[in-house]
Amino acid sequence: MQDLWWQLRATDAFTLWTALAFAGAVAFFIHEMVGSSLLAVVSAPLLTLGGILAPTLLAHEMITLSYDRTVNATAAAALGTVVALLLILASCWLWTLFIEWRVSRTRLSALPPARSSR
């Protein structure tokens, strides 16, 4: 675990800027497609984190997507951003299912008739 922490601290600037660019592009698309600025702002740090963690985790497990260093960093950051986006979508979908289940279990009850104040 400590080795992973040191690899994360040694992330180069190219990987950071690539992850930020992918996260910004996906957040922009979320804003344009869904129309929710709050969802785009909340998801941007998570997408950035996915774009930064993916190259680090792939390097830690010695998985290379390409022999070229820049292509490998770009592909890993894109993969991390897509995985983070899928996790965000899955969590939103599960939250919606939970809310629908909770609302469907509520029972309607009649209100007692209003008393007249005579």
Residue pairs with C-beta under 8 A, 6 or more apart in sequence:
3 60
4 56
4 57
4 60
7 56
7 59
7 60
8 52
8 53
8 56
11 52
11 55
11 56
12 73
14 70
14 73
15 51
15 52
15 55
15 73
15 76
15 77
16 52
18 51
18 73
18 74
18 77
19 48
19 50
19 51
19 52
19 77
19 80
19 81
20 48
20 51
22 47
22 51
22 77
22 78
22 81
23 44
23 45
23 47
23 48
23 50
23 51
23 81
24 44
26 43
26 47
26 81
26 85
27 40
27 41
27 43
27 44
27 47
28 40
30 36
30 39
30 40
30 43
31 37
31 39
31 40
34 40
43 85
43 88
46 84
46 87
46 88
47 81
47 84
47 85
47 88
49 84
50 80
50 81
50 83
50 84
50 85
50 87
51 77
51 78
51 80
51 81
51 84
52 77
52 80
53 80
54 76
54 77
54 79
54 80
54 81
54 83
55 72
55 73
55 76
55 77
55 80
58 64
58 65
58 76
58 79
59 76
64 72
65 71
65 72
65 75
65 76
65 79
66 72
66 75
